[in-house]
Amino acid sequence: MAFAREDINFENIKRESDIEMLVKNMVQTNNMIAHLKDEQFEMRNEIKMRDEIISKLQDDIRLLEKEKR
């Protein structure tokens, strides 16, 4: 009853709390997206390196086949 006498608006408190929670979730989501973008960049680099290695190995195989003839 003391709260009612002091005109505390629980709807405003709830709304502010909801907004704070949304902002916190947005920040966490943005951090997660940034982390996933970093991982995606690293994976692309790894794939590119793998493709280069495969290409070099294929070239080596072709050279060895020519030498074998």
C-alpha positions as a LaTeX table, in Angstrom:
\begin{tabular}{lrrr}
\hline
Residue & $x$ (\AA) & $y$ (\AA) & $z$ (\AA) \\
\hline
Met1 & 0.00 & 0.00 & 0.00 \\
Ala2 & 2.93 & 2.32 & 0.59 \\
Phe3 & 3.72 & 2.16 & $-3.13$ \\
Ala4 & 0.21 & 3.24 & $-4.08$ \\
Arg5 & 0.43 & 6.24 & $-1.77$ \\
Glu6 & 3.67 & 7.35 & $-3.43$ \\
Asp7 & 2.14 & 7.15 & $-6.94$ \\
Ile8 & 4.62 & 4.60 & $-8.27$ \\
Asn9 & 3.61 & 3.61 & $-11.78$ \\
Phe10 & 4.39 & $-0.08$ & $-12.11$ \\
Glu11 & 3.55 & $-0.02$ & $-15.83$ \\
Asn12 & 6.36 & 2.49 & $-16.43$ \\
Ile13 & 8.77 & 0.40 & $-14.38$ \\
Lys14 & 7.80 & $-2.73$ & $-16.32$ \\
Arg15 & 8.10 & $-0.90$ & $-19.65$ \\
Glu16 & 11.56 & 0.43 & $-18.75$ \\
Ser17 & 12.62 & $-3.03$ & $-17.62$ \\
Asp18 & 11.37 & $-4.53$ & $-20.90$ \\
Ile19 & 13.28 & $-1.89$ & $-22.88$ \\
Glu20 & 16.47 & $-2.58$ & $-20.92$ \\
Met21 & 16.08 & $-6.30$ & $-21.56$ \\
Leu22 & 15.51 & $-5.71$ & $-25.28$ \\
Val23 & 18.58 & $-3.48$ & $-25.53$ \\
Lys24 & 20.66 & $-6.05$ & $-23.68$ \\
Asn25 & 19.45 & $-8.80$ & $-26.03$ \\
Met26 & 20.18 & $-6.62$ & $-29.06$ \\
Val27 & 23.73 & $-5.99$ & $-27.86$ \\
Gln28 & 24.26 & $-9.72$ & $-27.27$ \\
Thr29 & 22.82 & $-10.49$ & $-30.70$ \\
Asn30 & 25.09 & $-7.93$ & $-32.36$ \\
Asn31 & 28.11 & $-9.41$ & $-30.56$ \\
Met32 & 27.12 & $-12.88$ & $-31.70$ \\
Ile33 & 26.69 & $-11.71$ & $-35.29$ \\
Ala34 & 30.13 & $-10.06$ & $-35.22$ \\
His35 & 31.65 & $-13.26$ & $-33.84$ \\
Leu36 & 29.96 & $-15.37$ & $-36.52$ \\
Lys37 & 31.15 & $-12.99$ & $-39.24$ \\
Asp38 & 34.71 & $-13.39$ & $-37.93$ \\
Glu39 & 34.35 & $-17.16$ & $-38.00$ \\
Gln40 & 32.91 & $-17.01$ & $-41.50$ \\
Phe41 & 35.88 & $-14.92$ & $-42.66$ \\
Glu42 & 38.31 & $-17.44$ & $-41.13$ \\
Met43 & 36.48 & $-20.34$ & $-42.76$ \\
Arg44 & 36.62 & $-18.62$ & $-46.16$ \\
Asn45 & 40.37 & $-18.17$ & $-45.74$ \\
Glu46 & 40.76 & $-21.83$ & $-44.79$ \\
Ile47 & 38.74 & $-22.91$ & $-47.83$ \\
Lys48 & 40.81 & $-20.67$ & $-50.08$ \\
Met49 & 44.05 & $-22.13$ & $-48.68$ \\
Arg50 & 42.68 & $-25.66$ & $-49.09$ \\
Asp51 & 41.74 & $-24.96$ & $-52.70$ \\
Glu52 & 45.23 & $-23.59$ & $-53.39$ \\
Ile53 & 46.82 & $-26.70$ & $-51.86$ \\
Ile54 & 44.57 & $-28.96$ & $-53.93$ \\
Ser55 & 45.46 & $-27.04$ & $-57.08$ \\
Lys56 & 49.19 & $-27.34$ & $-56.35$ \\
Leu57 & 48.85 & $-31.04$ & $-55.68$ \\
Gln58 & 46.97 & $-31.51$ & $-58.94$ \\
Asp59 & 49.76 & $-29.67$ & $-60.76$ \\
Asp60 & 52.33 & $-31.92$ & $-59.08$ \\
Ile61 & 50.37 & $-35.01$ & $-60.12$ \\
Arg62 & 50.25 & $-33.81$ & $-63.72$ \\
Leu63 & 54.01 & $-33.18$ & $-63.71$ \\
Leu64 & 54.69 & $-36.60$ & $-62.24$ \\
Glu65 & 52.48 & $-38.25$ & $-64.83$ \\
Lys66 & 54.38 & $-36.44$ & $-67.61$ \\
Glu67 & 57.72 & $-37.54$ & $-66.18$ \\
Lys68 & 56.47 & $-41.10$ & $-65.91$ \\
Arg69 & 55.78 & $-41.27$ & $-69.66$ \\
\hline
\end{tabular}
